[in-house]
């Protein structure tokens, strides 16, 4: 499981020109799920993302987590995080989980973040989405649960 995590001042996601999720200060998380991911991967990654210390403390040092700042999280499904471009110019998505496997793990990841007392907004699984954000820093990290 992979997460592209961006520290944001605000972010929103729309489907068919209707906003379906939005947050203020916090994290925008694009979540990719691999075909062999399971519940353990979701738990490991949710814990990692929620506890990332990438928000500035009073001295300007990135030392605070999402919980420390009472921040919010916007989670957007993103199978293209498993796009493989090593074989040419058209990415292969052969290791990305099929929707019937990915959706329950996506929903579990959301719930695991909420269980950590994080306010979570989401996109719509498998929908064509438009994401708007103001990246703060910018700070962008790739986190994963693979061994």
C-alpha positions as CSV (number, residue, x, y, z in Angstrom):
1,X,0.0,0.0,0.0
2,X,1.3,3.4,-0.9
3,X,0.3,6.9,0.2
4,X,1.4,10.1,-1.5
5,X,1.0,12.6,1.4
6,X,0.9,16.3,1.0
7,X,0.8,18.9,3.8
8,X,-1.9,21.3,2.8
9,X,-3.4,24.6,3.9
10,X,-6.6,23.4,2.4
11,X,-7.8,20.8,-0.1
12,X,-11.0,19.6,-1.8
13,X,-12.2,17.0,-4.1
14,X,-15.1,17.2,-6.6
15,X,-17.1,14.7,-8.6
16,X,-19.3,16.1,-11.4
17,X,-18.6,19.7,-10.3
18,X,-19.9,18.9,-6.8
19,X,-17.6,19.1,-3.8
20,X,-17.7,15.7,-2.1
21,X,-14.9,16.3,0.4
22,X,-12.9,19.2,1.7
23,X,-10.5,20.1,4.6
24,X,-8.6,23.0,6.0
25,X,-5.1,22.5,7.4
26,X,-3.9,19.0,7.3
27,X,-2.9,16.2,5.0
28,X,-4.1,15.3,1.5
29,X,-3.5,11.5,1.1
30,X,-3.6,9.8,-2.3
31,X,-3.9,6.1,-1.5
32,X,-2.8,3.3,-3.8
33,X,-3.5,-0.3,-3.1
34,X,-1.4,-3.2,-4.4
35,X,-2.9,-6.6,-5.4
36,X,-1.3,-8.4,-2.5
37,X,-2.1,-5.8,0.2
38,X,-4.2,-6.8,3.3
39,X,-5.5,-5.5,6.5
40,X,-2.1,-5.4,8.1
41,X,-0.8,-3.1,5.4
42,X,-3.8,-0.7,5.9
43,X,-3.1,-0.7,9.7
44,X,0.6,-0.1,9.3
45,X,0.1,2.7,6.8
46,X,-2.7,4.5,8.7
47,X,-0.6,4.6,11.8
48,X,2.4,5.9,9.9
49,X,0.5,8.7,8.1
50,X,-1.4,9.9,11.2
51,X,1.8,10.1,13.2
52,X,4.0,11.8,10.6
53,X,5.7,14.7,12.3
54,X,5.7,17.1,9.4
55,X,4.0,20.2,10.9
56,X,6.1,23.0,12.3
57,X,6.4,23.6,16.1
58,X,6.9,27.0,17.7
59,X,10.6,27.0,16.5
60,X,9.6,26.2,12.9
61,X,11.0,22.7,13.1
62,X,8.8,19.9,11.5
63,X,8.1,18.2,14.8
64,X,4.3,18.0,15.1
65,X,1.8,15.4,13.9
66,X,-1.7,15.8,12.4
67,X,-3.2,15.0,15.9
68,X,-0.9,17.6,17.5
69,X,-2.3,20.4,15.4
70,X,-5.9,19.1,15.3
71,X,-5.5,18.9,11.5
72,X,-7.8,17.2,9.1
73,X,-7.2,14.5,6.4
74,X,-8.6,14.2,2.9
75,X,-8.1,10.6,1.5
76,X,-8.4,10.1,-2.3
77,X,-8.1,6.6,-3.9
78,X,-5.3,6.6,-6.5
79,X,-4.5,3.3,-8.3
80,X,-2.0,5.1,-10.5
81,X,0.5,5.1,-7.6
82,X,1.2,1.6,-8.8
83,X,1.8,2.6,-12.4
84,X,5.0,0.9,-13.7
85,X,6.7,3.0,-16.4
86,X,9.9,0.9,-16.7
87,X,8.7,-0.9,-19.9
88,X,7.8,2.1,-22.0
89,X,5.7,5.2,-22.1
90,X,2.3,3.7,-21.3
91,X,2.2,2.7,-17.6
92,X,1.3,-0.8,-16.6
93,X,-1.0,-1.2,-13.6
94,X,-0.7,-5.0,-13.3
95,X,0.2,-4.9,-9.6
96,X,-2.5,-2.4,-8.6
97,X,-5.4,-4.1,-6.8
98,X,-8.6,-4.7,-8.7
99,X,-11.5,-2.6,-7.5
100,X,-13.2,-5.5,-5.6
101,X,-10.1,-6.0,-3.6
102,X,-9.1,-2.3,-3.3
103,X,-12.3,-0.8,-2.1
104,X,-12.6,-2.7,1.2
105,X,-9.0,-1.8,2.0
106,X,-9.5,1.8,1.1
107,X,-12.6,1.9,3.4
108,X,-10.6,0.2,6.1
109,X,-7.8,2.7,5.8
110,X,-10.3,5.5,6.2
111,X,-11.8,3.9,9.3
112,X,-8.4,3.2,10.8
113,X,-7.6,6.9,10.5
114,X,-10.9,7.9,12.0
115,X,-10.3,5.5,14.8
116,X,-7.3,7.5,15.7
117,X,-9.6,10.5,16.3
118,X,-8.7,12.2,13.0
119,X,-11.3,14.2,11.1
120,X,-11.4,12.5,7.6
121,X,-13.0,13.6,4.4
122,X,-12.8,11.5,1.2
123,X,-13.2,11.3,-2.5
124,X,-15.5,8.8,-4.2
125,X,-13.9,5.4,-5.0
126,X,-13.5,4.8,-8.7
127,X,-15.0,8.1,-9.7
128,X,-13.3,10.7,-12.0
129,X,-12.3,13.3,-9.5
130,X,-10.9,16.8,-9.6
131,X,-8.6,17.6,-6.7
132,X,-7.8,21.2,-5.6
133,X,-5.1,21.9,-3.0
134,X,-2.8,24.5,-1.6
135,X,0.4,22.7,-0.7
136,X,1.9,24.0,2.4
137,X,5.7,24.1,2.2
138,X,5.6,22.4,-0.1
139,X,5.9,19.1,1.8
140,X,5.2,15.9,-0.1
141,X,6.2,12.4,1.1
142,X,5.7,8.9,-0.2
143,X,4.9,6.4,2.5
144,X,4.4,2.7,2.0
145,X,3.6,-0.5,3.9
146,X,5.6,-2.9,1.8
147,X,8.4,-4.8,3.5
